Amino acid sequence: MKRSLLSLTIIAVSALLAVTGCSKPDSESSIEGATTAPAIDVAQIESAFSGAAEEDTGDVKKAIAAVKAGDYAGAVASLKAAASNLKFTPEQQKAVKDLLAQVQAKIGAAAGQAVDAVKKVGEDAGKAAGEAVKAVGDAAKDAAKDAGDAAKKAVNP
């Protein structure tokens, strides 16, 4: 009985490893292959603020640096602070709002990619668990058959 339980455990673990460890990632499920929002263009805002007074451009410069560094949360905070500056020209205000919209779109696209990746991982895990349960069930049937055969041999030597 101990021997068949050990065999059952080994078979179950082997099946689980085979199902989860040997799967090949497809290009659709990789984050690198996912569709991304277009690159953020800071040329418009840089042009709009090229002749602006230094004391008025602090938040805008922080936002541009944050965008270039990929710190979109920091860019949003700086752009929101810049949007409240009443000294900006209409062109500068539009440039701030446009850049804010681009950054928010980029954040939204990244969030969508993350959700898609989590869904895919969940689906893959569910499939692997189902296959592992089937493999354990099959191994249990085989172990029960082996135990029955051993019992028959013991009764009828």
N, C-alpha and C positions, 0 to 999 in steps of 0.2 A: 504494500500500500504506500509506504514512504517512497519507494522507488518510482511508482507511477505518478505520485504527486510532484516529485522532483522533475520528472520528465515533462509533466504538464506545465510546470513553471518555466522550464527552459524553453519549451515550444512557444509559450505565450510571450515571453520576453523577446525571443528571436523574431516572432511575427511582428511585434510592436516596433522593434528596431528596423526591421525590413520595410515596414510601411512608412514610418516617419523619417528614417535616416537616409533612405535611398531615393527619395523623390527628387526630381530635377526641377529647379525653379523655372517657370516659364517667363518669357520676356514681358508678358502682359501684367504679371503680378509684381514685377520689380518696381520699386519706387523710381529708379532712374529712367525707366521706360514710360512712366506716366506722363500724361499731358500736363504741361505747366502753363501758367499765365505768361503773357509776353514779358520780356525784360522791361524793367522800369527805366524810362527815359528821363534823365535829369537835365537834359540840354535846355528845355524850355524854361525851367525855373532858374537855371544858371544864367541864361540870357536875360530873363526878366529882372534879375537882381544884380546884373553886372555893374551898373552904375549907382547902386543904392548906397546910402550911408551905412558905414560899418556898424554903428550902434543899433540899426534896425534889422540887420541880417543875421544876428546870432542864432536864433531858432531855425532859420532857413538853412544856415550852414551846418548846424547840428543834424538837421533832417537829411540833407544831402550826404553827409558823411555816414549817417546811419544806413541809408539806402545802399550806398556803395559797400558797406560792411555786411549787408544782409540782416541788419538789426531792424526789422520792420516794425516791431512794437515801439522801439525808440523813435523811429521816424514818424510814426503816427502821433506820438506824444509831442514831438517838436513841431510837427505841422499844425496840430491843433492849437498849440501856443502861438505859433506864427499867424494863424488865421485871425486871431483876436487883435492883431496890430492894426490900428486905425490909420496909420501913416502910409500904408501901402497903396500904390496906384491900382486902378482896376485890373491892369495887366498882371501885376504882381499877385493880387488876390486870386485871379483866375489860375495863375501858375501854381499857387499853393493848393487850391482846391483840386486842380487836375492831378497834381502829384499825390495828394492824399487819396484820391480815388484809385490811382494806379497801385499804391501801396496796399490799400484795403482789398483790391481785387487779387493781388498777389497772396495776401494772407488767406483770403477765401479759397483760392486754388490750392494752397498748401493744406488747408484744413480738409478740403474735399479729398485730396490724395491720401491723407492720413486715415480718413474714414474708410475709403476704398481698400486700403492696405489692411486695416483691422478686419474688415468684412472678409477679405480673402483668407487671412490667417485663420479666422474663425471657421470658415467653410472647410479649409484644409484640415484643421484639427478635428472637426466633426467627422469628416470622411475617414481620417486615420483612426479615430476612436471606434467608429463602426466596423472598420476592417479588423481592428485588433480584437474587438468583442467576438466577431465571427471566427477569427483564428483561435481564440481561447475556447469558444464553444466546440469547434471541430477537434481541438486537442483534448477537451474533456470527454467527448464521445469516444475518441480513440483510446484514452486512458481507461474509460469504463469498460470498453470491449476487451482490452487487454486484461483487466482485473477479472472480468467474467470468465475469460478463457483460462486464466491462471487458477481460478476457483474450480472450474470443471476438471482441470488436470489434477488438482489436489484431491478432489472427491473420487475421480476415476483415474487412478494412476496407470 
